[in-house]
Amino acid sequence: VVVLSALSKLLHRPGVDAAVTAYVSLMSRTDQDRHFLCALFRNEIMGTSDPMSLFRETTAPTMLLSTYISRVGRPFLMRVITPAVMPFVHADLEDGDVKGSAVSLASEVLQLVVKNLHTIPSIVSSCIRDLLLIVDQKFPGEKYSAVAGLIFLRFICPALATPYRQGLVTTRGALPIFKTRVLMLASKLILMGSINTRFGRDGYEEVDAFLDNATASTLIIMEE
């Protein structure tokens, strides 16, 4: 409680990222990880009246959770983001079909995530189960929307949108706008699939068809 109160006062101020990283680094060296994460879950969930806002706003618990999961889950991201993104980033492409390329990339990442679910750190999978239980107690029937906010919005999708910032791929200078747009759209597509939304407009029929399959894949991921 003391830590959350202190961090809440630092939100949107210089130094908050460093403070969050330092505290997460300290906690990850102890045997209190699960207790720490459950306390954050409960603080965030009990202070929320709308399940669709869980882990979607910049709160102290959300910052701590996303930083922790990104830290301990980095080897997992290396298995599911790097193999899919590295060839695309290094390909000799300056322009092309953004939607088609994004669908292809998002599909490959989801396949790799499903294939490598067994390699997710045990502390992360245990805490996801705890999260599902806690959310279902307060918001019956809304547990998957909460998990989507944490696992996809705060973990997998940012890594896909800007993999070079997290050291998951190397780049030869700035990426062309085309590649940046593809990465951003692929990230958006996975997130849309996880919350079961569609574009529903002309020109996006192929994308919506992919989203139908993506929703099924993300449900498998969240159930595991």
Backbone as CSV, one residue per row, in Angstrom:
resi,resn,N_x,N_y,N_z,CA_x,CA_y,CA_z,C_x,C_y,C_z
1,VAL,0.831,-1.205,0.000,0.000,0.000,0.000,0.864,1.252,0.000
2,VAL,1.922,1.221,0.809,2.820,2.376,0.877,3.473,2.630,-0.476
3,VAL,3.927,1.551,-1.118,4.575,1.674,-2.430,3.603,2.224,-3.461
4,LEU,2.378,1.690,-3.500,1.388,2.147,-4.460,1.042,3.607,-4.238
5,SER,0.943,4.002,-2.983,0.638,5.405,-2.674,1.746,6.316,-3.160
6,ALA,2.993,5.905,-2.926,4.132,6.725,-3.351,4.201,6.821,-4.867
7,LEU,4.008,5.680,-5.557,4.067,5.688,-7.013,2.909,6.477,-7.621
8,SER,1.748,6.410,-6.998,0.588,7.152,-7.511,0.863,8.649,-7.534
9,LYS,1.624,9.114,-6.567,1.967,10.538,-6.514,2.982,10.915,-7.587
10,LEU,3.718,9.899,-8.076,4.739,10.168,-9.095,4.226,10.025,-10.521
11,LEU,3.005,9.487,-10.688,2.483,9.251,-12.027,2.541,10.524,-12.869
12,HIS,2.966,10.357,-14.127,3.068,11.457,-15.096,4.167,12.457,-14.723
13,ARG,5.059,12.073,-13.805,6.171,12.945,-13.462,7.486,12.280,-13.864
14,PRO,8.527,13.082,-14.104,9.827,12.492,-14.450,10.308,11.595,-13.313
15,GLY,10.851,10.461,-13.673,11.396,9.569,-12.653,10.503,8.409,-12.284
16,VAL,9.226,8.451,-12.691,8.325,7.374,-12.278,8.724,6.042,-12.901
17,ASP,9.163,6.047,-14.164,9.567,4.793,-14.817,10.752,4.158,-14.100
18,ALA,11.706,4.996,-13.699,12.875,4.484,-12.991,12.479,3.916,-11.632
19,ALA,11.537,4.576,-10.964,11.079,4.100,-9.658,10.372,2.758,-9.787
20,VAL,9.524,2.633,-10.802,8.807,1.378,-11.036,9.792,0.250,-11.345
21,THR,10.743,0.517,-12.231,11.732,-0.496,-12.614,12.559,-0.939,-11.417
22,ALA,12.955,0.007,-10.580,13.769,-0.319,-9.407,12.992,-1.200,-8.434
23,TYR,11.726,-0.887,-8.204,10.944,-1.679,-7.267,10.683,-3.083,-7.815
24,VAL,10.369,-3.177,-9.095,10.135,-4.483,-9.709,11.409,-5.324,-9.659
25,SER,12.558,-4.708,-9.908,13.828,-5.416,-9.842,14.054,-5.976,-8.449
26,LEU,13.723,-5.196,-7.443,13.880,-5.646,-6.060,12.955,-6.816,-5.754
27,MET,11.693,-6.712,-6.147,10.717,-7.752,-5.851,11.042,-9.057,-6.578
28,SER,11.565,-8.969,-7.795,11.848,-10.175,-8.569,13.011,-10.972,-8.000
29,ARG,13.736,-10.391,-7.047,14.853,-11.097,-6.418,14.431,-11.776,-5.114
30,THR,13.189,-11.640,-4.741,12.700,-12.248,-3.513,11.798,-13.427,-3.854
31,ASP,11.297,-14.095,-2.814,10.361,-15.201,-3.025,8.925,-14.765,-2.793
32,GLN,8.709,-13.440,-2.880,7.380,-12.890,-2.615,6.675,-12.436,-3.883
33,ASP,7.158,-12.892,-5.033,6.617,-12.424,-6.305,5.101,-12.604,-6.395
34,ARG,4.644,-13.815,-6.098,3.225,-14.100,-6.285,2.362,-13.279,-5.336
35,HIS,2.801,-13.136,-4.083,2.051,-12.317,-3.126,2.004,-10.865,-3.586
36,PHE,3.119,-10.404,-4.106,3.236,-9.044,-4.625,2.256,-8.817,-5.783
37,LEU,2.227,-9.767,-6.740,1.347,-9.624,-7.892,-0.123,-9.726,-7.496
38,CYS,-0.455,-10.644,-6.603,-1.851,-10.776,-6.166,-2.330,-9.513,-5.467
39,ALA,-1.433,-8.905,-4.690,-1.801,-7.655,-4.017,-2.088,-6.562,-5.045
40,LEU,-1.287,-6.524,-6.117,-1.508,-5.534,-7.173,-2.826,-5.802,-7.895
41,PHE,-3.089,-7.087,-8.210,-4.350,-7.446,-8.859,-5.530,-6.947,-8.042
42,ARG,-5.511,-7.286,-6.752,-6.646,-6.941,-5.894,-6.825,-5.433,-5.778
43,ASN,-5.706,-4.709,-5.662,-5.784,-3.257,-5.559,-6.409,-2.648,-6.801
44,GLU,-5.988,-3.133,-7.964,-6.511,-2.601,-9.230,-7.982,-2.972,-9.424
45,ILE,-8.306,-4.231,-9.155,-9.664,-4.716,-9.405,-10.667,-4.112,-8.429
46,MET,-10.313,-4.058,-7.159,-11.239,-3.535,-6.163,-11.457,-2.031,-6.320
47,GLY,-10.511,-1.362,-6.968,-10.670,0.076,-7.164,-11.291,0.433,-8.496
48,THR,-11.806,-0.584,-9.214,-12.377,-0.375,-10.543,-13.856,-0.745,-10.557
49,SER,-14.660,0.098,-11.180,-16.092,-0.200,-11.281,-16.460,-0.733,-12.668
50,ASP,-15.566,-0.536,-13.638,-15.817,-0.977,-15.009,-14.770,-2.013,-15.404
51,PRO,-15.154,-3.273,-15.610,-14.166,-4.302,-15.946,-13.411,-4.025,-17.239
52,MET,-14.027,-3.274,-18.168,-13.367,-2.986,-19.435,-12.236,-1.961,-19.294
53,SER,-12.126,-1.339,-18.117,-11.041,-0.380,-17.908,-9.851,-1.013,-17.189
54,LEU,-9.989,-2.270,-16.775,-8.910,-2.926,-16.052,-7.638,-3.011,-16.886
55,PHE,-6.545,-2.532,-16.304,-5.214,-2.565,-16.917,-5.141,-1.764,-18.213
56,ARG,-6.100,-0.882,-18.429,-6.103,-0.061,-19.638,-5.817,1.405,-19.333
57,GLU,-5.688,1.727,-18.062,-5.369,3.087,-17.659,-4.015,3.103,-16.964
58,THR,-3.381,4.268,-16.928,-2.059,4.384,-16.324,-2.195,4.567,-14.817
59,THR,-2.257,3.462,-14.116,-2.313,3.470,-12.653,-1.039,2.838,-12.122
60,ALA,-0.762,3.055,-10.849,0.441,2.478,-10.257,0.442,0.944,-10.318
61,PRO,-0.665,0.270,-9.966,-0.655,-1.191,-10.077,-0.412,-1.681,-11.497
62,THR,-1.036,-1.016,-12.474,-0.861,-1.433,-13.867,0.580,-1.242,-14.325
63,MET,1.201,-0.143,-13.936,2.599,0.084,-14.309,3.512,-0.976,-13.698
64,LEU,3.277,-1.298,-12.441,4.090,-2.304,-11.780,3.895,-3.680,-12.415
65,LEU,2.643,-4.028,-12.675,2.342,-5.331,-13.270,2.941,-5.478,-14.659
66,SER,2.744,-4.475,-15.510,3.239,-4.574,-16.886,4.768,-4.597,-16.916
67,THR,5.400,-3.828,-16.039,6.862,-3.826,-15.977,7.384,-5.173,-15.492
68,TYR,6.729,-5.729,-14.472,7.154,-7.024,-13.939,7.013,-8.122,-14.986
69,ILE,5.850,-8.200,-15.621,5.605,-9.261,-16.591,6.541,-9.133,-17.792
70,SER,6.795,-7.903,-18.235,7.723,-7.711,-19.352,9.135,-8.146,-18.970
71,ARG,9.475,-7.937,-17.708,10.816,-8.305,-17.240,10.989,-9.826,-17.189
72,VAL,10.093,-10.498,-16.490,10.248,-11.945,-16.329,9.837,-12.697,-17.595
73,GLY,9.018,-12.050,-18.443,8.542,-12.712,-19.651,9.364,-12.440,-20.887
74,ARG,10.486,-11.759,-20.738,11.289,-11.410,-21.912,11.764,-12.629,-22.700
75,PRO,12.225,-13.712,-22.047,12.619,-14.896,-22.829,11.469,-15.455,-23.662
76,PHE,10.257,-15.363,-23.123,9.087,-15.821,-23.876,8.875,-14.937,-25.099
77,LEU,9.001,-13.633,-24.928,8.847,-12.710,-26.053,9.898,-12.967,-27.127
78,MET,11.093,-13.354,-26.706,12.147,-13.671,-27.664,11.769,-14.885,-28.515
79,ARG,10.965,-15.769,-27.971,10.547,-16.968,-28.712,9.382,-16.694,-29.652
80,VAL,8.534,-15.721,-29.321,7.318,-15.535,-30.114,7.321,-14.273,-30.980
81,ILE,8.101,-13.278,-30.605,8.150,-12.037,-31.381,9.342,-12.038,-32.331
82,THR,10.512,-12.343,-31.822,11.734,-12.253,-32.628,11.704,-13.114,-33.892
83,PRO,11.333,-14.411,-33.832,11.350,-15.225,-35.052,10.400,-14.733,-36.127
84,ALA,9.291,-14.109,-35.719,8.319,-13.619,-36.691,8.714,-12.260,-37.258
85,VAL,9.241,-11.400,-36.389,9.487,-10.007,-36.777,10.844,-9.790,-37.434
86,MET,11.859,-10.520,-36.984,13.208,-10.273,-37.500,13.293,-10.376,-39.028
87,PRO,12.760,-11.439,-39.651,12.844,-11.506,-41.128,12.121,-10.347,-41.799
88,PHE,10.991,-9.931,-41.235,10.238,-8.824,-41.822,11.021,-7.515,-41.705
89,VAL,11.585,-7.268,-40.549,12.336,-6.027,-40.320,13.545,-5.937,-41.240
90,HIS,14.199,-7.066,-41.479,15.418,-7.063,-42.285,15.160,-7.260,-43.775
91,ALA,13.914,-7.532,-44.146,13.593,-7.719,-45.574,13.772,-6.411,-46.329
92,ASP,14.135,-6.511,-47.595,14.357,-5.328,-48.433,13.016,-4.820,-48.959
93,LEU,12.255,-4.206,-48.047,10.923,-3.703,-48.381,10.808,-2.234,-48.003
94,GLU,10.339,-1.446,-48.914,10.091,-0.036,-48.644,8.608,0.296,-48.713
95,ASP,7.852,-0.566,-49.376,6.427,-0.305,-49.548,5.734,-1.635,-49.820
96,GLY,4.396,-1.640,-49.696,3.655,-2.863,-49.949,2.258,-2.804,-49.381
97,ASP,1.632,-3.964,-49.278,0.266,-4.080,-48.775,0.306,-4.104,-47.245
98,VAL,-0.049,-2.992,-46.614,0.026,-2.892,-45.157,-0.920,-3.887,-44.493
99,LYS,-2.175,-3.910,-44.924,-3.156,-4.793,-44.289,-2.775,-6.263,-44.456
100,GLY,-2.421,-6.653,-45.666,-2.060,-8.044,-45.903,-0.821,-8.460,-45.120
101,SER,0.183,-7.582,-45.079,1.410,-7.880,-44.350,1.142,-7.963,-42.846
102,ALA,0.270,-7.081,-42.356,-0.051,-7.075,-40.930,-0.804,-8.343,-40.531
103,VAL,-1.740,-8.762,-41.366,-2.486,-9.995,-41.099,-1.527,-11.182,-41.048
104,SER,-0.621,-11.255,-42.013,0.346,-12.348,-42.067,1.238,-12.366,-40.833
105,LEU,1.727,-11.197,-40.441,2.621,-11.100,-39.284,1.879,-11.423,-37.989
106,ALA,0.690,-10.878,-37.825,-0.092,-11.145,-36.618,-0.432,-12.623,-36.502
107,SER,-0.755,-13.244,-37.634,-1.072,-14.669,-37.648,0.125,-15.501,-37.201
108,GLU,1.307,-15.143,-37.698,2.509,-15.897,-37.336,2.821,-15.741,-35.851
109,VAL,2.666,-14.523,-35.334,2.937,-14.298,-33.906,1.972,-15.103,-33.035
110,LEU,0.691,-15.096,-33.377,-0.283,-15.865,-32.595,0.025,-17.359,-32.628
111,GLN,0.425,-17.852,-33.785,0.787,-19.269,-33.875,1.973,-19.585,-32.972
112,LEU,2.954,-18.693,-32.940,4.119,-18.899,-32.085,3.757,-18.811,-30.608
113,VAL,2.837,-17.899,-30.261,2.400,-17.781,-28.866,1.737,-19.075,-28.417
114,VAL,0.799,-19.581,-29.227,0.100,-20.830,-28.875,1.099,-21.985,-28.766
115,LYS,2.028,-22.051,-29.714,3.025,-23.132,-29.733,3.933,-23.090,-28.508
116,ASN,4.196,-21.892,-27.992,5.152,-21.739,-26.888,4.504,-21.449,-25.538
117,LEU,3.211,-21.699,-25.419,2.527,-21.418,-24.151,3.177,-22.141,-22.976
118,HIS,3.707,-23.324,-23.239,4.309,-24.107,-22.155,5.590,-23.476,-21.619
119,THR,6.115,-22.458,-22.326,7.361,-21.829,-21.884,7.118,-20.523,-21.124
120,ILE,5.865,-20.128,-20.960,5.580,-18.935,-20.163,6.074,-19.170,-18.741
121,PRO,6.778,-18.224,-18.146,7.263,-18.419,-16.776,6.135,-18.839,-15.836
122,SER,6.409,-19.792,-14.959,5.375,-20.321,-14.076,4.761,-19.241,-13.200
123,ILE,5.556,-18.248,-12.792,5.020,-17.189,-11.945,3.971,-16.381,-12.702
124,VAL,4.178,-16.204,-14.015,3.221,-15.453,-14.829,1.933,-16.254,-15.013
125,SER,2.050,-17.527,-15.370,0.848,-18.347,-15.570,0.076,-18.514,-14.267
126,SER,0.777,-18.644,-13.145,0.100,-18.760,-11.849,-0.681,-17.496,-11.525
127,CYS,-0.077,-16.356,-11.816,-0.731,-15.087,-11.508,-1.901,-14.809,-12.443
128,ILE,-1.827,-15.317,-13.671,-2.967,-15.171,-14.571,-4.154,-15.956,-14.030
129,ARG,-3.880,-17.156,-13.518,-4.958,-17.940,-12.909,-5.545,-17.210,-11.703
130,ASP,-4.672,-16.604,-10.899,-5.155,-15.830,-9.751,-6.004,-14.659,-10.225
131,LEU,-5.543,-14.006,-11.276,-6.272,-12.862,-11.823,-7.665,-13.265,-12.296
132,LEU,-7.746,-14.370,-13.024,-9.047,-14.847,-13.511,-10.010,-15.091,-12.363
133,LEU,-9.502,-15.674,-11.288,-10.344,-15.973,-10.130,-10.834,-14.702,-9.450
134,ILE,-9.916,-13.755,-9.244,-10.265,-12.513,-8.554,-11.259,-11.689,-9.372
135,VAL,-11.018,-11.595,-10.687,-11.923,-10.821,-11.551,-13.305,-11.461,-11.594
136,ASP,-13.326,-12.783,-11.696,-14.615,-13.474,-11.797,-15.447,-13.302,-10.533
137,GLN,-14.793,-13.095,-9.414,-15.519,-12.876,-8.167,-16.234,-11.533,-8.159
138,LYS,-15.589,-10.526,-8.726,-16.201,-9.183,-8.723,-17.010,-8.914,-9.976
139,PHE,-16.520,-9.410,-11.115,-17.190,-9.171,-12.393,-17.469,-10.512,-13.079
140,PRO,-18.477,-11.237,-12.638,-18.770,-12.540,-13.253,-18.955,-12.427,-14.768
141,GLY,-18.250,-13.290,-15.499,-18.364,-13.296,-16.956,-17.457,-12.328,-17.672
142,GLU,-16.658,-11.553,-16.931,-15.804,-10.535,-17.556,-14.312,-10.837,-17.395
143,LYS,-13.988,-12.043,-16.955,-12.591,-12.320,-16.619,-11.656,-12.251,-17.818
144,TYR,-12.140,-12.639,-19.000,-11.240,-12.655,-20.155,-10.888,-11.250,-20.640
145,SER,-11.797,-10.303,-20.466,-11.484,-8.923,-20.865,-10.364,-8.363,-20.007
146,ALA,-10.322,-8.762,-18.742,-9.254,-8.299,-17.859,-7.923,-8.904,-18.253
147,VAL,-7.920,-10.196,-18.523,-6.682,-10.867,-18.924,-6.176,-10.303,-20.245
148,ALA,-7.104,-9.992,-21.155,-6.701,-9.395,-22.439,-5.989,-8.073,-22.212
149,GLY,-6.486,-7.289,-21.265,-5.857,-6.005,-20.984,-4.432,-6.149,-20.499
150,LEU,-4.181,-7.168,-19.683,-2.847,-7.346,-19.132,-1.922,-8.084,-20.094
151,ILE,-2.364,-9.235,-20.607,-1.495,-10.070,-21.427,-1.246,-9.486,-22.806
152,PHE,-2.276,-8.971,-23.431,-2.105,-8.474,-24.803,-1.770,-6.984,-24.832
153,LEU,-2.605,-6.156,-24.205,-2.375,-4.713,-24.256,-1.060,-4.311,-23.589
154,ARG,-0.716,-4.984,-22.495,0.456,-4.573,-21.712,1.698,-5.439,-21.920
155,PHE,1.565,-6.560,-22.630,2.700,-7.480,-22.738,3.050,-7.803,-24.185
156,ILE,2.188,-8.540,-24.866,2.515,-9.025,-26.204,2.432,-7.921,-27.258
157,CYS,1.366,-7.150,-27.260,1.170,-6.146,-28.319,2.224,-5.039,-28.331
158,PRO,2.622,-4.474,-27.186,3.691,-3.469,-27.234,5.003,-4.029,-27.772
159,ALA,5.286,-5.301,-27.433,6.512,-5.924,-27.918,6.485,-6.093,-29.425
160,LEU,5.313,-6.341,-29.985,5.176,-6.490,-31.433,5.207,-5.132,-32.126
161,ALA,4.586,-4.138,-31.528,4.517,-2.811,-32.154,5.884,-2.145,-32.239
162,THR,6.683,-2.280,-31.182,8.015,-1.651,-31.162,9.048,-2.644,-30.622
163,PRO,9.310,-3.716,-31.348,10.223,-4.759,-30.850,11.652,-4.282,-30.664
164,TYR,12.059,-3.275,-31.441,13.428,-2.770,-31.354,13.661,-2.023,-30.052
165,ARG,12.611,-1.417,-29.488,12.767,-0.694,-28.224,13.002,-1.652,-27.062
166,GLN,12.539,-2.874,-27.200,12.696,-3.859,-26.132,13.854,-4.821,-26.398
167,GLY,14.630,-4.520,-27.447,15.788,-5.334,-27.748,15.455,-6.705,-28.294
168,LEU,14.244,-6.852,-28.860,13.833,-8.147,-29.400,14.314,-8.338,-30.828
169,VAL,14.588,-7.247,-31.522,15.170,-7.296,-32.863,16.171,-6.160,-32.995
170,THR,17.072,-6.302,-33.945,18.003,-5.227,-34.260,17.593,-4.605,-35.588
171,THR,17.815,-3.323,-35.732,17.460,-2.634,-36.968,18.665,-1.888,-37.500
172,ARG,18.667,-1.706,-38.810,19.732,-0.936,-39.456,19.215,0.483,-39.666
173,GLY,19.235,1.255,-38.599,18.706,2.609,-38.683,17.191,2.618,-38.512
174,ALA,16.588,3.738,-38.828,15.143,3.888,-38.676,14.400,2.999,-39.662
175,LEU,13.293,2.416,-39.215,12.482,1.582,-40.101,11.712,2.443,-41.097
176,PRO,11.504,1.946,-42.306,10.640,2.658,-43.255,9.233,2.788,-42.680
177,ILE,8.525,3.802,-43.092,7.169,4.036,-42.593,6.288,2.817,-42.833
178,PHE,6.467,2.165,-43.988,5.663,0.986,-44.310,5.811,-0.085,-43.238
179,LYS,7.033,-0.395,-42.838,7.264,-1.438,-41.841,6.719,-1.024,-40.475
180,THR,6.873,0.229,-40.145,6.334,0.719,-38.876,4.821,0.575,-38.843
181,ARG,4.175,0.905,-39.940,2.713,0.789,-40.011,2.270,-0.672,-39.912
182,VAL,3.015,-1.556,-40.532,2.671,-2.984,-40.474,2.770,-3.496,-39.036
183,LEU,3.856,-3.156,-38.348,4.037,-3.587,-36.964,2.918,-3.056,-36.070
184,MET,2.574,-1.795,-36.245,1.516,-1.189,-35.429,0.173,-1.841,-35.700
185,LEU,-0.137,-2.085,-36.986,-1.422,-2.686,-37.321,-1.480,-4.143,-36.864
186,ALA,-0.396,-4.877,-37.001,-0.376,-6.267,-36.540,-0.641,-6.329,-35.039
187,SER,-0.041,-5.416,-34.301,-0.276,-5.335,-32.861,-1.743,-5.031,-32.565
188,LYS,-2.298,-4.083,-33.308,-3.711,-3.712,-33.125,-4.637,-4.888,-33.434
189,LEU,-4.316,-5.648,-34.466,-5.161,-6.776,-34.856,-5.220,-7.836,-33.755
190,ILE,-4.084,-8.124,-33.160,-4.067,-9.114,-32.078,-4.881,-8.609,-30.892
191,LEU,-4.736,-7.344,-30.589,-5.525,-6.776,-29.483,-7.011,-6.822,-29.801
192,MET,-7.393,-6.464,-31.030,-8.798,-6.511,-31.425,-9.344,-7.934,-31.329
193,GLY,-8.539,-8.902,-31.734,-8.970,-10.284,-31.640,-9.209,-10.691,-30.194
194,SER,-8.344,-10.208,-29.300,-8.448,-10.598,-27.893,-9.695,-10.044,-27.214
195,ILE,-10.226,-8.931,-27.723,-11.446,-8.356,-27.133,-12.648,-8.518,-28.062
196,ASN,-12.470,-9.347,-29.101,-13.567,-9.748,-29.986,-14.250,-8.563,-30.679
197,THR,-13.434,-7.705,-31.281,-13.979,-6.591,-32.052,-13.587,-6.739,-33.517
198,ARG,-14.341,-6.074,-34.404,-14.115,-6.161,-35.849,-14.170,-4.759,-36.453
199,PHE,-13.603,-4.609,-37.659,-13.695,-3.330,-38.373,-15.104,-3.143,-38.922
200,GLY,-15.623,-4.180,-39.559,-16.993,-4.138,-40.058,-17.250,-3.085,-41.122
201,ARG,-16.278,-2.868,-42.010,-16.501,-1.910,-43.096,-15.866,-2.419,-44.377
202,ASP,-16.271,-1.806,-45.485,-15.783,-2.230,-46.795,-14.259,-2.142,-46.869
203,GLY,-13.680,-3.143,-47.509,-12.235,-3.159,-47.678,-11.501,-3.891,-46.572
204,TYR,-12.231,-4.289,-45.532,-11.596,-4.960,-44.401,-12.143,-6.373,-44.207
205,GLU,-12.769,-6.913,-45.250,-13.345,-8.253,-45.120,-12.274,-9.300,-44.786
206,GLU,-11.128,-9.212,-45.468,-10.046,-10.164,-45.210,-9.524,-10.020,-43.777
207,VAL,-9.426,-8.786,-43.325,-8.934,-8.538,-41.971,-9.918,-9.070,-40.934
208,ASP,-11.210,-8.840,-41.152,-12.216,-9.334,-40.207,-12.260,-10.857,-40.189
209,ALA,-12.017,-11.477,-41.332,-11.958,-12.943,-41.372,-10.789,-13.440,-40.517
210,PHE,-9.655,-12.737,-40.605,-8.525,-13.085,-39.748,-8.890,-12.902,-38.282
211,LEU,-9.603,-11.817,-37.968,-9.962,-11.541,-36.578,-10.853,-12.626,-35.988
212,ASP,-11.682,-13.246,-36.832,-12.502,-14.365,-36.351,-11.598,-15.477,-35.816
213,ASN,-10.550,-15.793,-36.569,-9.606,-16.821,-36.137,-8.749,-16.342,-34.968
214,ALA,-8.413,-15.054,-34.982,-7.573,-14.506,-33.919,-8.279,-14.564,-32.575
215,THR,-9.585,-14.305,-32.570,-10.343,-14.370,-31.324,-10.286,-15.775,-30.733
216,ALA,-10.404,-16.776,-31.591,-10.318,-18.163,-31.122,-8.934,-18.451,-30.545
217,SER,-7.891,-17.956,-31.209,-6.520,-18.190,-30.741,-6.252,-17.487,-29.413
218,THR,-6.701,-16.236,-29.293,-6.454,-15.509,-28.048,-7.225,-16.114,-26.888
219,LEU,-8.392,-16.698,-27.169,-9.156,-17.365,-26.113,-8.398,-18.587,-25.601
220,ILE,-7.795,-19.331,-26.532,-6.955,-20.471,-26.137,-5.819,-20.009,-25.236
221,ILE,-5.191,-18.907,-25.631,-4.071,-18.370,-24.861,-4.513,-17.980,-23.450
222,MET,-5.647,-17.307,-23.345,-6.110,-16.853,-22.044,-6.590,-18.004,-21.165
223,GLU,-7.153,-19.019,-21.793,-7.628,-20.176,-21.024,-6.467,-21.008,-20.504
224,GLU,-5.345,-20.989,-21.240,-4.181,-21.757,-20.803,-3.501,-21.098,-19.627
